[in-house]
Amino acid sequence: MRITKKQKQQILKIFESTYQDAKTALRFDSVFQLLIAVILSAQTNDNQVNKITRDLFARYPEPKDYLLLTQGELEQYIRTCGLYKNKAKNILASCRMICEQFDGQVPDNRNDLMLLPGVGRKTANVILNVGFGKPALAVDTHVFRVARRLGLANGATPDAVEKELCALIPKEKWGSAHLWLIWHGRKICAAQKPKCHLCPCEEICPKLNYQTNPKKE
């Protein structure tokens, strides 16, 4: 069951009102630290990432600091997050590339960001928007699920959903919309057992489609 463009805009207005104060939960003091935090956040909740980065950033705040670490040493700092071995490898490789190819600065364009090990389009979009204030809309698992479940997008891949959302939402609100969808996914529209009775969009949401076709989720 598809919803109309007018209904989509109504949902977005509800989200803007409900989550107008939404901010990223990750803690960081620089674009570089944001990059590391976002890499660590894959398959790990933000609270756990913040626990890890509190000590990590205090000891190693800049890219050059990581060049002194072995992979095993970095793994000890981040071992409580998922996929920590692979993340340690990517972080060290990214820090070396930043130091050697980008004069110690995180690049501010998507193409260069995606050259960094462990950085895909989603992570690059977060860095562009949150770190550099550039228009970008990152599609993570929450955004992907909520956008499709509410009928804001129908794409089968994150890239397709991003394209649909960017066409629907004004460019200046892309970053904010990313946060609206994330927080709605965390608080109400969970992957399992969504709290539909608490949803401010319950009357508009095409939930019949979700309930009758759960395998699409």
Contacts in CASP RR format, 6 or more apart in sequence:
PFRMAT RR
TARGET T0000
AUTHOR 0000-0000-0000
METHOD contacts of the structure
MODEL  1
MRITKKQKQQILKIFESTYQDAKTALRFDSVFQLLIAVILSAQTNDNQVN
KITRDLFARYPEPKDYLLLTQGELEQYIRTCGLYKNKAKNILASCRMICE
QFDGQVPDNRNDLMLLPGVGRKTANVILNVGFGKPALAVDTHVFRVARRL
GLANGATPDAVEKELCALIPKEKWGSAHLWLIWHGRKICAAQKPKCHLCP
CEEICPKLNYQTNPKKE
1 206 0 8 1.000
1 208 0 8 1.000
1 209 0 8 1.000
2 151 0 8 1.000
2 154 0 8 1.000
2 206 0 8 1.000
3 11 0 8 1.000
3 150 0 8 1.000
3 151 0 8 1.000
3 204 0 8 1.000
3 206 0 8 1.000
5 168 0 8 1.000
7 204 0 8 1.000
8 151 0 8 1.000
8 152 0 8 1.000
8 168 0 8 1.000
9 168 0 8 1.000
10 204 0 8 1.000
11 150 0 8 1.000
11 152 0 8 1.000
11 201 0 8 1.000
11 204 0 8 1.000
11 205 0 8 1.000
12 152 0 8 1.000
12 168 0 8 1.000
12 169 0 8 1.000
12 177 0 8 1.000
12 180 0 8 1.000
14 200 0 8 1.000
14 201 0 8 1.000
14 204 0 8 1.000
15 177 0 8 1.000
15 180 0 8 1.000
15 181 0 8 1.000
15 184 0 8 1.000
15 201 0 8 1.000
16 173 0 8 1.000
16 176 0 8 1.000
16 180 0 8 1.000
18 180 0 8 1.000
18 184 0 8 1.000
18 200 0 8 1.000
19 179 0 8 1.000
19 180 0 8 1.000
19 183 0 8 1.000
19 184 0 8 1.000
22 176 0 8 1.000
22 179 0 8 1.000
22 180 0 8 1.000
22 182 0 8 1.000
22 183 0 8 1.000
23 179 0 8 1.000
24 46 0 8 1.000
24 126 0 8 1.000
24 130 0 8 1.000
24 179 0 8 1.000
25 46 0 8 1.000
25 47 0 8 1.000
25 50 0 8 1.000
26 34 0 8 1.000
26 37 0 8 1.000
26 38 0 8 1.000
26 41 0 8 1.000
26 46 0 8 1.000
26 49 0 8 1.000
26 50 0 8 1.000
26 53 0 8 1.000
27 37 0 8 1.000
27 50 0 8 1.000
27 53 0 8 1.000
27 54 0 8 1.000
28 34 0 8 1.000
28 36 0 8 1.000
28 37 0 8 1.000
28 53 0 8 1.000
28 57 0 8 1.000
29 57 0 8 1.000
29 61 0 8 1.000
30 61 0 8 1.000
31 106 0 8 1.000
31 127 0 8 1.000
31 131 0 8 1.000
31 132 0 8 1.000
32 61 0 8 1.000
32 62 0 8 1.000
32 63 0 8 1.000
32 98 0 8 1.000
32 106 0 8 1.000
33 53 0 8 1.000
33 57 0 8 1.000
33 61 0 8 1.000
34 126 0 8 1.000
34 127 0 8 1.000
34 130 0 8 1.000
34 131 0 8 1.000
35 94 0 8 1.000
35 106 0 8 1.000
35 116 0 8 1.000
35 119 0 8 1.000
35 123 0 8 1.000
35 127 0 8 1.000
36 53 0 8 1.000
36 56 0 8 1.000
36 57 0 8 1.000
36 91 0 8 1.000
37 49 0 8 1.000
37 50 0 8 1.000
37 53 0 8 1.000
38 123 0 8 1.000
38 126 0 8 1.000
38 127 0 8 1.000
39 87 0 8 1.000
39 90 0 8 1.000
39 91 0 8 1.000
39 94 0 8 1.000
39 118 0 8 1.000
39 119 0 8 1.000
39 123 0 8 1.000
40 49 0 8 1.000
40 52 0 8 1.000
40 53 0 8 1.000
40 78 0 8 1.000
40 81 0 8 1.000
40 87 0 8 1.000
40 91 0 8 1.000
41 49 0 8 1.000
42 82 0 8 1.000
42 83 0 8 1.000
42 87 0 8 1.000
43 81 0 8 1.000
43 82 0 8 1.000
43 83 0 8 1.000
44 81 0 8 1.000
44 82 0 8 1.000
48 80 0 8 1.000
48 81 0 8 1.000
49 81 0 8 1.000
51 80 0 8 1.000
52 77 0 8 1.000
52 78 0 8 1.000
52 80 0 8 1.000
52 81 0 8 1.000
55 77 0 8 1.000
56 77 0 8 1.000
56 78 0 8 1.000
59 65 0 8 1.000
60 66 0 8 1.000
60 69 0 8 1.000
62 104 0 8 1.000
63 95 0 8 1.000
63 98 0 8 1.000
63 99 0 8 1.000
63 104 0 8 1.000
63 106 0 8 1.000
64 95 0 8 1.000
64 99 0 8 1.000
64 104 0 8 1.000
66 74 0 8 1.000
66 91 0 8 1.000
66 92 0 8 1.000
66 95 0 8 1.000
66 96 0 8 1.000
67 92 0 8 1.000
67 95 0 8 1.000
67 96 0 8 1.000
67 99 0 8 1.000
69 92 0 8 1.000
71 85 0 8 1.000
71 88 0 8 1.000
71 89 0 8 1.000
71 92 0 8 1.000
72 88 0 8 1.000
74 88 0 8 1.000
74 91 0 8 1.000
74 92 0 8 1.000
75 84 0 8 1.000
75 85 0 8 1.000
75 88 0 8 1.000
78 84 0 8 1.000
78 87 0 8 1.000
78 88 0 8 1.000
78 91 0 8 1.000
81 87 0 8 1.000
87 118 0 8 1.000
89 117 0 8 1.000
90 116 0 8 1.000
90 117 0 8 1.000
90 118 0 8 1.000
93 116 0 8 1.000
93 117 0 8 1.000
94 116 0 8 1.000
94 117 0 8 1.000
94 118 0 8 1.000
94 119 0 8 1.000
97 115 0 8 1.000
97 116 0 8 1.000
97 117 0 8 1.000
98 104 0 8 1.000
98 105 0 8 1.000
98 106 0 8 1.000
98 107 0 8 1.000
98 116 0 8 1.000
102 112 0 8 1.000
106 113 0 8 1.000
106 127 0 8 1.000
107 113 0 8 1.000
107 115 0 8 1.000
107 116 0 8 1.000
108 128 0 8 1.000
108 132 0 8 1.000
108 134 0 8 1.000
109 128 0 8 1.000
110 121 0 8 1.000
110 124 0 8 1.000
110 125 0 8 1.000
110 128 0 8 1.000
110 136 0 8 1.000
113 119 0 8 1.000
113 120 0 8 1.000
113 123 0 8 1.000
113 124 0 8 1.000
113 127 0 8 1.000
113 128 0 8 1.000
114 120 0 8 1.000
114 121 0 8 1.000
114 124 0 8 1.000
119 127 0 8 1.000
121 138 0 8 1.000
121 158 0 8 1.000
121 159 0 8 1.000
121 162 0 8 1.000
122 138 0 8 1.000
122 139 0 8 1.000
122 140 0 8 1.000
122 158 0 8 1.000
123 138 0 8 1.000
124 136 0 8 1.000
125 136 0 8 1.000
125 137 0 8 1.000
125 138 0 8 1.000
125 139 0 8 1.000
125 162 0 8 1.000
125 178 0 8 1.000
126 136 0 8 1.000
126 138 0 8 1.000
126 178 0 8 1.000
128 134 0 8 1.000
128 135 0 8 1.000
128 136 0 8 1.000
129 135 0 8 1.000
129 136 0 8 1.000
129 137 0 8 1.000
129 138 0 8 1.000
129 174 0 8 1.000
129 175 0 8 1.000
129 178 0 8 1.000
130 175 0 8 1.000
135 171 0 8 1.000
135 172 0 8 1.000
135 174 0 8 1.000
135 175 0 8 1.000
136 174 0 8 1.000
136 175 0 8 1.000
137 143 0 8 1.000
137 162 0 8 1.000
137 165 0 8 1.000
137 166 0 8 1.000
137 169 0 8 1.000
137 174 0 8 1.000
137 175 0 8 1.000
137 177 0 8 1.000
137 178 0 8 1.000
138 162 0 8 1.000
138 175 0 8 1.000
138 178 0 8 1.000
139 147 0 8 1.000
139 158 0 8 1.000
139 159 0 8 1.000
139 161 0 8 1.000
139 162 0 8 1.000
139 165 0 8 1.000
139 178 0 8 1.000
140 158 0 8 1.000
140 182 0 8 1.000
141 191 0 8 1.000
142 181 0 8 1.000
142 182 0 8 1.000
142 184 0 8 1.000
142 185 0 8 1.000
142 186 0 8 1.000
143 161 0 8 1.000
143 165 0 8 1.000
143 178 0 8 1.000
143 181 0 8 1.000
143 182 0 8 1.000
144 158 0 8 1.000
144 161 0 8 1.000
145 185 0 8 1.000
145 189 0 8 1.000
145 191 0 8 1.000
145 217 0 8 1.000
146 152 0 8 1.000
146 181 0 8 1.000
146 184 0 8 1.000
146 185 0 8 1.000
146 189 0 8 1.000
147 153 0 8 1.000
147 161 0 8 1.000
147 164 0 8 1.000
147 165 0 8 1.000
147 181 0 8 1.000
148 154 0 8 1.000
148 155 0 8 1.000
148 161 0 8 1.000
148 216 0 8 1.000
148 217 0 8 1.000
149 189 0 8 1.000
149 194 0 8 1.000
149 205 0 8 1.000
149 207 0 8 1.000
149 210 0 8 1.000
149 217 0 8 1.000
150 189 0 8 1.000
150 201 0 8 1.000
150 204 0 8 1.000
150 205 0 8 1.000
150 206 0 8 1.000
151 205 0 8 1.000
151 206 0 8 1.000
151 209 0 8 1.000
152 164 0 8 1.000
152 165 0 8 1.000
152 168 0 8 1.000
153 160 0 8 1.000
153 161 0 8 1.000
153 164 0 8 1.000
153 165 0 8 1.000
153 168 0 8 1.000
154 164 0 8 1.000
155 161 0 8 1.000
155 164 0 8 1.000
165 174 0 8 1.000
165 177 0 8 1.000
166 174 0 8 1.000
169 177 0 8 1.000
187 195 0 8 1.000
188 194 0 8 1.000
188 195 0 8 1.000
188 196 0 8 1.000
188 198 0 8 1.000
188 199 0 8 1.000
189 195 0 8 1.000
189 199 0 8 1.000
191 217 0 8 1.000
194 210 0 8 1.000
196 202 0 8 1.000
196 205 0 8 1.000
196 207 0 8 1.000
199 205 0 8 1.000
210 216 0 8 1.000
210 217 0 8 1.000
END
